[in-house]
């Protein structure tokens, strides 16, 4: 979107192809998954965003092939589209490290559909427990396992803890939701491993103060409907959420450049794919090095990359040399729970309430339109004052499911 909008008044024709009709602000996806926000609060129709850009065309479709030699992309309906320049920003998908069967039991968070499925499973867990007469089954229903101690895992675990220990405490008659167990598993020796160690320690302390059972140095070895197997022993849990790994879109391998172990395509200093100045890769799909450091796969990196590509294309059109991409890290923030967060902004290291306010302010600023900012601001203010989460709708199949093998 940043690249397309950056070419708004250039003498080019822009075609935006996406398999969904909306632009999604992924950093707030966990809020949809934990009933804090509705999908429309963090997504906006692409056509609406580009409605006033006369040189932009939007196509709903899925790209299944890229041919750098003939400069064409192929869509799933058999349509081929030629290009003079190609900008690929297809992002990443979940990586289960070769255990793809785990996805059915532990969904991740990449799309609106993923978030709604996680929300359905979390809310249904309490409903199942309310109906159960077996204390062992009831405890398994009220045990939530989040795999992965990065920002998504930390934020999701903290939000589930708030639902269980604050939001739902007065709404059930048989169960006490505050007896739920929220477990965060991390295979390394600290959460938020990309952050300074001092902030990782503060995040760990804040998570435990929220009631999250953080288990470090624990690897997952198996997941099914009834349990999560780990190197420290099995955990009886009916709800698991995956936040442990990513792999680049398959489109990365079609671009003709080298790829890293996560499948991300290697790009040059101008973000073009090695050996082809007409093809660019930006965002999570690209392995980008700027100022001697790898650019993290976060929203600000994707936005800056898109704007840079637009400038590079403009430079070509005017016969000027392209400039190198220089990533400007505007800070890294991760929220943990109510009034709890950690982050860095320049040389500042923030934690607690100040970091939490900074996190909300930054994310509201980057939402795509004014309406979204206003709605999200109101929703967060209401949730903060009342502890309520207004998007607690169970969608899809609701009937309680028993683990496979039960009669």
Secondary structure, DSSP 4 states (H G I P E B T S, - for coil): -HHHHHTTTSSS-EEEEESSSEEE-GGGHHHHHTTSS-HHHHEEEHHHHTTT-TTEEEEE--EEEEETTTTEEEETTS-EEE-SSEEE---EEE--TT-GGGGGTS---SSHHHHHHHHHHHHHHHHHHHH---HHHHHHHTEEEEE--SHHHHHHHHHHHHIIIIITTTS-SS--GGG-EEEEEESSSSSSTTS-HHHHHHHHHHHHHHTEEEEES--EEEE-SSEEEETTEEEE-SEEEE-S-EEE-GGGGGSSS-B-TT-PEEB-TTSEETTEEEEEE-GGGEE-EETTEEPPSSHHHHHHHHHHHHHHHHHHHTTPPPPPP------EEEEEETTEEEEEETTEEEEHHHHHHHHHHHHHHHSSSHHHHHHHHHHHHHHHHH---TT----S--S--PPTT--
